[in-house]
Every structure is written in C-alpha cells, then in structure tokens.
Amino acid sequence: MTMVILMKKRIKEVVVVEGKTDTATLQELFDVDTIETHGSAISKRTLDLIKTAANTRGVIVLTDPDNPGKRIRDIITQNVPNCKHAFVNRKDAIGKKKLGVAEARHDAIIEAIEQAVTFDDTKPSLSWADFIDLEIMGNKDKRLYLYKYFHLGYGNVKTLFKRFNMVGVTREDIEQALTKFYE
C-alpha cells in the first residue's frame, strides 16, 4: 500500500480573518498563519499586530462578504494601507445558516487567496467622468461582472469606483474586460 502525502501550499503573508472557524477552514487548505479580529470592533492591540505582520511578512485581508466584513476591511485599510485583499464572492460563501469565509466553497477560497490584490489609492487611475462614460451605473450585471473579473469582492457602484482606483484599474483595462462581457 502506497501512501501519498500532499503538501499544503505555504502562504508567506499572515491572513487576517474574522474568527476561529475561518482560521480552521484556511488551515485545512493551506499552511498558513492567521490573525483573528474577533468581530468588527477591532482592538488597538489587534491592529498593532496586523501592522507588525504587514511590515515583516505582509498581510492578506480575507473577511466575510457582508457589511461587518466590509467594515473590518475598511478599518484595516485605514490603519494598515499596505495590505493585500482577497475576496470571496457572496454566492460562493453561503452556508446553511450563515454567510462567510468558513462557509465558502474551498475552491473559491483558494482562488480568492491566489488573486489577492493590493490597494493603492494614492494615484487615481480612473476619473469619475470616465467611470460614468463606461455606463456601469444602472447596469447591475455589468457591475457584478467587473467585480468578479477584477477579483474585487462585492459592493455598490461607488465602492467599485473606489476599488478600481485602489488597485490601479484604468479605463482601458475596463474596456478590455467589457469586450468579454458583450460576447
């Protein structure tokens, strides 16, 4: 009888999650260290730990695709701007009674980690006028397609515009992505 041992991929960065069930799920999939926020009231101590990890190993923020998860992500982004962000789509994170990372399909979590993006809102890559010209507002299918295409999670139109600028997506990038949308 031959025994095959599969080695889990090691994630260099520390992954910030909301709770221990998220940690357990990630550790099933990866060799990974996590920091748990224990909800949306992130303590100063936890933020300091995230800052230290960001400066030494790097940080990937992976929160639930809901309003508390967005709030946690926003607090971390304000305090630790050099983080990477991974997003699991809402439709992939629906469990029997909850919505979250721990309930997400494993392949969706793996894809989210592999597609982690870094936000940088110091130099806008897209003007509001260009964004309006692209006719994303009022077209939910187009908006959801672009969120998925660029691995930016989920949100409203203003959040999409902000995230485009945070990751450096240009008008040309969006136009190129939309050629597949119209096919």
Stockholm file with secondary structure:
# STOCKHOLM 1.0

chainA/1-183         MTMVILMKKRIKEVVVVEGKTDTATLQELFDVDTIETHGSAISKRTLDLIKTAANTRGVIVLTDPDNPGKRIRDIITQNVPNCKHAFVNRKDAIGKKKLGVAEARHDAIIEAIEQAVTFDDTKPSLSWADFIDLEIMGNKDKRLYLYKYFHLGYGNVKTLFKRFNMVGVTREDIEQALTKFYE
#=GR chainA/1-183 SS CCCCCCCCEECSSEEEESSHHHHHHHHHHEECCEEECCSSSCCHHHHHHHHHHHHHTCEEECCCSSHHHHHHHHHHHHHCTTCEECCCCGGGSBCSSCBSTTTSCHHHHHHHHHTCEECCCSSCSSCHHHHHHTTCTTCHHHHHHHHHHTTCCCCCHHHHHHHHHHHTCCHHHHHHHHHHHTC
#=GC SS_cons         CCCCCCCCEECSSEEEESSHHHHHHHHHHEECCEEECCSSSCCHHHHHHHHHHHHHTCEEECCCSSHHHHHHHHHHHHHCTTCEECCCCGGGSBCSSCBSTTTSCHHHHHHHHHTCEECCCSSCSSCHHHHHHTTCTTCHHHHHHHHHHTTCCCCCHHHHHHHHHHHTCCHHHHHHHHHHHTC
//
